[in-house]
Amino acid sequence: MEDVLDVYELPYNPKVPVVCMDEKPYQLLGEVRDSWAMRPGDNKKVDSEYVRKGTCSIFAFVEPLGGRHHTSVREHRTAVDWAEEIKYMVDEMYPEAEKIILVMDNLNTHKPSSLYKAFNPEEARRIIKKLEIHYTPKHGSWLDIAEIELNVMTRQCLSRRIPDIETLREELSAWESERNNSYALVNWQFRTSDARIKLASLYPKL
């Protein structure tokens, strides 16, 4: 926990950005019946019955101090999917970065070894050398700022039925553009000194 909190106290450095990533499953849902026509002053009325259209995975990246946001939708959440997203981050989002400090949870696919499943050894090693990885502790995913980003995304964009991946990608692309255009930063205020007081029960008794 303190390792991640120390990362969040680093000053902003565009050459060494701090980037948080997380992913979440998403269920695609379609309507059984069209919604009722709305009248002025009425809420939209939809039928409670829906059709399951399968699932997909949403990847989210956020640079808390740089105000940069990126989302991606994939059909699966395999090691190769994660590896391809990390390559995109390194080569497309931050090609000029000297190093990327990456904060994420320790899901079994979130490992450097996943890069070797997707790319040849030379390419995998090239990507790894650009990363400095910090994992949130077990049961401590709340420390990942990208989880906050996913919660904001859910409230602002996903609190309705979306029937297919194409529509989901379009909606998230528009949401991402709005977040980037508004330069949405994250003001993280929970520091190591706070943790030692508020979470004292987690520390050994001396």
N, C-alpha and C positions, 0 to 999 in steps of 0.2 A: 504494500500500500504506500509506504513512504517513498519507495522508488518512483512510483507514478506521480505522486504529489510533488516530488522534487522536479520532475520533468515539467509540470505545469507552472512552476515558478521561474523557469528559464525566461530571459528577455527575448523579445521577438527578433528573429534573425532570418531574413528571407533566403539566405544561403543554406541555412540548416533549419528548415521548417519542422514544426511539431504537427503531426497529422494523426488523427484518431480514426479508426475504422471499426465498423460493426456490420453485421448482416442480420436479416430477419426473414423468416418464411412469410409468405403472403398467399392467402387463398383467393382465387379468382371466383367471382360470383356473378351470375346472370339473373335477369328478371324472368319470372314465369309469365307475368302479365305486365302490360304497359302501365305506367303510373297514371293516375287520374289527372285530368286537366286542372290547372290551378286557377282560382279566381283571385282577384285583388284582395290582399289581406289574409289569404289562406296559406297554410303550410302545404308543402308538396306531400301528396299521399301515395304511398307505395304499398304493394302487397307484402305481407310478411313471408310468403313463400318465395324461395329462390332456387336457382340451379347451380350446383357445384361445377366449376369449369377447370378444376385442377389447381395446382399450387406452383409457386415460383419462389425465387429468393431475391431479396433486395439488398444490395451492397451500398453502404453509405460511407463517405469520407468527408471529414471536416477538419479544416485548419483553424483552430480556435482563435489565434491571434492574427491570422491573415485574412479571415473572413472569406475563405474559399470553401466551396461546397461541391460535392460530386455524388451523384447517385447512378446506379446501374441495376438493370433487371436481368436475371439469368434464369433459365429453366431449371437449373439444378444448383446445388451448393457443395460441389465436390472440391477436392484438392486442386484440380486443374482450373476450375472456375476461380478460386481464390488466387491462384498463381497468375492467371491472366489479368485479373483486376490489379494486382500488385505491379505487374509489368506496365500496365497503363498508367498507374500513378507515377512510377519512376520515369517513364519515357515521355509521357504526354502532359501530365500535370506539372511535374517538376524536373524538366530536362536539365535545367541550369543549376540545380541544387548540388552542393558539395556532399551533403548527406541528408537523409530524411529520418527524423526520429519518429518512429511508428508506435503508437499505443493501441493495443487491442486485447481482447480476451484470449484465453488459451484454448480455444476450440481445437479439436484434433487436426483440422485441416489448416489451421493458421500457423504453419511451421515452415521454416526454410526448406525442409525436405520436400515440401509440396512443389517447389519451383523445379526440382529435378524430375518430377513426374510430368511436367508440362514442357520443359525446354531441355536442350542439350546441356551438358555440364558447364561448358564455358559461359553460355548465356545465363544459366541459373546463378553461377558464381558472380557474374557481373552485376546482376540485380541485387544479390545479397550484400555485396560490398557497398552498395549505396544506402543500406538500411542500418539503423540502430533500433532494435526492437525492445520494447518494454511491455510486459504482460501484466494485466490486472490480476490480482489474486483470485483464487477460487472463491466463489460466492461474493466477489467484489466487482462485478461487472458495472455497478453503478459508478465506478471510477472512470469508466470510458466515456468521454464526452460525446462520442459518436452515438451512444445509446440515448443521450438527450436529443441529439439530432433526429434520430428515428422516432422518438416520441413526438417531437414537433411536427415531423412529416406526417405521422399518423393523424394528428389532430387537424392539420391544415389541408391535407390532400387525400388521405386514405379512408376517411370516415364515411364511406359510401360503397356501393357495389361497383366493382370494375370487372368486366367480363373476360378480358383477354390481355395478353402480354403487350400487344401493340398499343392498346389504349393506355395501359399502365405506364409504358415508357413515355408516351406523349405527355401524360399528366405530370409525371415526375420530372421530365425535362423542363416543362414550364415552371414547375415549383423550384427546381434548381436554379433556373435563370433568375427568378425573382429573388432568391436568397443571395445569389452572387451580386446582382445589381444593387441590392440594398446593403451590401457589405456587412452581412450579419455576423458579428463577433460573439464570442462566448466569454462572459465575465466570471471565470471560475474563482471563487473566494475561499474554498475549503483548503487549508494549508496543513503542513505537517504539525505545526504547533497546535492547531485546532484538533487534529486527530488524537494527539496525545492526551488531550483533556476530555473531549467528547466521547472518544472510543477507548477510554482507559482500560476497560474490561478486556480488551484484546491483547494487552501487553502483559508480559510475565510479571509476577509480583516479586519484587526484590527484597 
